Amino acid sequence: MKAVKISKELLEEFDEIHGKEKLDAEGRVFGITSADKYTITAIISRVLQRIPKKDRVVLKQKRNVVFVVSDSANAEAMFIAPPTEMKMIPVWLVTLPIEVFCYEIHEMIYTIAHELAHVFLKHIPYAGGLSDKEDSVQAIRATEIVADQKVIAWGFEDELRKSACNYIYGDGFSNREA
């Protein structure tokens, strides 16, 4: 895998064009050091800026999406609703594996857009309950395909097609090469 290298010039240009978006995303990214946080924030900002404004507003205001970079093996989106007596705002948490920094740039963009599509569509991670394992695999795959369809609708088809891990043109489960 190649580490993502974003030039200082690109980040400066990005800040100039999307400064407000960067700040919005920056306040929503946790779990990493400042240098890495700046890189992932810039990429999340790039993704957010490309999402149609009305959908972006839903993600940031109605879904209250937050990003955490962790040592998890996979990227995923999950809904966290505190008990009502706590009077806290529910959030959608998008976890990104620390390996995201080793992805090709198109893979990073696709992964973030795909997880944001799950949030936008309110896909709750599979928690069991289907009696047949084959049915559960099919149900999960169906939600992944719907998320990828949203990714395409948002204009990320190029990044999706370049990623072997997509669920429409790829197998959805390819291992990234080391």
Protein Blocks (a to p, Z undefined) as FASTA:
>chain_A
ZZddddfklmmmmmmmmmmmmmmmmmmcghiafklmmmmmmmmmmmmmmpcfklmmmmmm
mnopacdddfbfbdcdddddddfklopacdddddddfklmmpcfklmmmmmmmmmmmmmn
opacdebjiablklmmmmmmmmmmmmmmmmmmnopmmmmmmpmkbcklmnolaccdZZ
